[in-house]
Amino acid sequence: MAATPTFALPPTFLGTTNRDADAPVVVAGIPFDLGTTNRPGARLAPNAIRAASRMLVDGENPANWRDPSAMGIADLGDFAVALGDIPASLALIERQATAFSHLVTLGGDHTVTLPLLRALRKKVGEPLALVHFDAHVDTWPDNFGQVLAHGSVMWHVIEEGLVDPTRMIQIGIRSPVQNAVAEWAPAKGVTVVTAEQVHLSNPAAVAERIRAVVGGCPAYLSFDIDALDPAFAPGTGTPEVGGLASWQAMGILNRLDGMDWRGMDVVEVAPPFDHAETTALAAASVAWAYLSHLPRPHSR
């Protein structure tokens, strides 16, 4: 048991003091929200998630009795971004992401997933499987004329061949959307599980659906916190009612043990709209659950 109480731990992810860039798993923040189309504030998320994550230290995940804080993770602080410049920021993020063997990132708006997957695709050498939790499909070809934005990120990752759409699954979808946009990804082979379908099912069944889609392929997890209902995640830029409860999301994630995970992000936390760290703690818990299901770090 740790000698230091959680509230007095360093304000890093899970209170780690490790800054080793060669650690088996590296955590980094991305203070970027230039791609946001509604409420801003996701640039402030990394430190809010870190602070809330201290609640999760000094204990094991009861789903598998593993302690993510004992994995030797390092928190290297935040990536550099280019103030006011989306393309330059994405190029910077991609360049920085290539340096690490296994990266867990704390966003930032969902645009950051694009450069992260660009970097990982080069490293893995093949299109990745993608598990995408979100209220939104994020497959608009542009957002109000801006082609690089948080609502177009999945359009780009599919069009650029960063992921195999037949190995991609979206969970929690429920936002208003044009029919042509809604039909685009399924026509490419993407599996879509709506929030209502999750509610009418159960976490075990949804997890099995994810496993069936992903198979044994190298996989990436992208978790937009607005996949959760605003009752469980009020601090986000584009909230949508009818979403997943936090217990549903954790129940699904905790049944994804043994998959070939290569990296993950949790995005769209907007601390100015949060209450009592509710959203930040949910995001920290998502990353913590992911870490607890890594059987072993991948080498470079």
N, C-alpha and C positions, 0 to 999 in steps of 0.2 A: 504494500500500500504506500502511495506517495506521501512524503512528509509535508509537502506544501499543499494547502487547501486550494481548491480549483480557482477561487476568485483571485488568488495571489500568483497564479502561474503567469509566465510570459505571454503577452498578447499575440502569440503565433498559433498556427493550426495545431490543435491538441497540445498546446503549451511546449512544443519541442524547442530545444536550443540548438538542434543540428542545422548547420548551414552548409553541409557538404554537397556540392553539386554532383558528386558521383554516388550519392545515396541511391539505394534501389528504387525508391519512390520519392519524387520531388513534388512539393506543393508550391504553386505560384499563383499570385493574384493578377488579374488583368483589369485595371481601373479604366474601363472604356465603356462609354454609352452613346457614342456619336451615331450609332445606327438605330437608336430608339425612335419609335414613331408616336409614342404617347407620353407617359410620364417619365422624366429623366431621373437619374439618381443611382443607376447601377454602377457607376464609376466608384461609388463609395462602398460597394459590397464587400470587397476582399477583407478589409479589417473588421467589418461587422461580423462576418462569418467566422473569422479567426477568434474573435472575442467570445462568441457564443459556443464555439467548439470546446472550450475548456470544461464545459459541463459534461463532456463525454470522456474525459480523461479518468484513468484509474478504475477501469472496469472493462469487462469483456462483453462482446455482443452475445446476448443470450440465444441468438439463432444458431450460433456455431461455436461459442465459447472461445473466440479469438479476440485478442486485444490489438486493435489497429495502431495504438500509440506505441506498441512494442515492436513495430516493424522496422524501426530505424529510418522513418521518414524524415525528410529535411524540408524546411520552409525557407525558400530563398527570397522571400519578399515579393514585390510586384514587378511585372514586366514593364519595360519602357514603352510608351506610346507617343505618337506625334500629335501634339495639341491641335485639334480642329481639322485633322487630315485623315480621312478614313483609309484611302489606299496606302498611305505611308504607314499608318498604324498597323494595318494588317500585314504589311511586309515585315515590319519590326517584330510583330508577334510570331510570325512564321519562323523568322531567323532565330529568335530566342528559343523557340520550342524545340528546335532540332538538337539542342545541346544535351537533352536528358533522355535517359533510358525509359522511364515510365513517369508520365506527367499527370498530375491532378491539378486542375485549374479552377480557381474561384473567380467567376466573372463579376462584373462586366455583362454587357448585353449579349444576345445570342449571336451576333455577328462574329464574335471571336472564335466560334467553332470552326469557321471556314479556314482561317490560317492554321489552326491547330491540326485539322485534318489534312491540310496540304502538307504540313511537315511530317505527320505520322504516315501518310500514304507513301511518301518517298522512303521512309525508313523501313516500313513493312514490305514494300515491293509488290503489293497487290491491293486491290480494292478491299476496304474493310467492311465488316458487318456493322450496322449501326442500330443501337437501341436508343430511341428518342422519346423522352417524356415531355409533353407540351400540351397546352390548350389549343395551340395553333399549328397548322400544317407547315408554315414557314416556307411554302413553295411558290410564293408570288415571284414572278420574274423581276419585279422591282417594287419598291415601296414609295408611292407618290413621286415617281420619276427617279428615285435614287436606287441604283442597281445593287449597291453594296449596303445592305441594311439587315436588321434582325429578322424581318419577315421574308427575306429572300434567301437566307442562308442555305436551306435545304435544296432549293432549286440549283444553287451553285455546286453543292457537294455532289449532287447526282449528275449534273451536266459535265462536271470536270472529271468524272470517273473516280472520285475519291472513295466512294462507297459502292457496293454492289446493291442496287435497289431491291433485288430479290432476296437479299439478306438484311433488309432494313425494316424496322417495325416502329410505328409511332403509337404512343399510348397516352390517352387522356384528351384526345382531340374533341373540341366542342364549340369553337368560336364561330361567329358569322363568317362566311366565306363564299366567294363566287363559285358557281358550279364548275366552271372550267378549271379553276385552280384546284378545287377539291378532287376532281377526276384525274388531274395530271399525274400525281405520284402513283396512285394505284395502277394507272395504265403502264407505268414503268416497272411495275412489279412490287411496289411497296405495300406492306401490310399495315392497315390502319385499324386500331382498336380505340373506339370512342370512349369518352368518360362514361356514358350511359352503359355501354357494354361492360365496362369494368364494374359498375355498380350492380348490374344484373348477374355478374359472375362472381368470382372470388380470386384472391391473390394467387392461390396455387394454380388455378386454371390459366390465369394471365401469364404467369411465369412459364408454364409449360408451352404456351403459344410462342413466347419469346424464344425459348430454347429450340422449338421446332423451326422457327424462321432463321435463327442465327446458325444453328448447327455447331460444328466445331471450328468455325472460321475465326480469325483474329477479329476482335470486336471492340467497339468504342461505345461509351455511354455518354450521352448528352442529356442533362436533366434541366429543363427550364422549370424554374420553381412555380411558374403559373400553371403547371400541370395540376397543382394543388388548388383546391377551392380557396377563394379569398378568406373564408373563415379560418383556414389553416395557414395561409400565406398572404396576409394583407399587403405586405411590403413588396410590391412588384409593379412594373410599369404598365402592363396591359392585363389587368385581372379579368377573369371570365367566370361567371357563376356556374355551379353544377359540376365542379371539378372533384378530383380525388381527395379523399381524406388522407391525412398524414399516415394513419395506420395502414391504409391500403397500399400506399407507395412503399412504405417500409416492408410490408408483407411480401410485396412482389420482389423487391430488391434482395431480401433475405432468402429468397428461393432461387437465386441465380448463381449459386456456388459452382465452382468447377469450370466456368466458362473461360475462354481464352481472352481475357481482358487485356487491352494494350494502353488504355488511357481513358480519362473521363473529364468532363467539366460540369459544373453546376452554375447556372447563369440566371440573370434577370431579377436578382434580389435588389430591391431599391430601399435602402434603410430609411430615407426620409418619410416613407409611407408605412413603415413597420410599427408594431406595437409590442413592447415588452420582449423584444428579440424573438418574437414568434417565428417570423420568416427566416431570420438568420440562423436560428437553431435548427429549423427544418432543413435548410441547405447544408449546414454542417453535418447533420445526421445522415443525409444522403451520401456525402463524401465518406463519412465514417463507415457506413454500411458497405460501400463499395470497397474500401480498404480492407475490411474484415473478410472479404471474399476473394482476395488475391492469394492463391496458393503459394506462389513464389514470384519474386520480381523477375522480369525478363532482362537478360543481359543485352548489352549494346550490340 
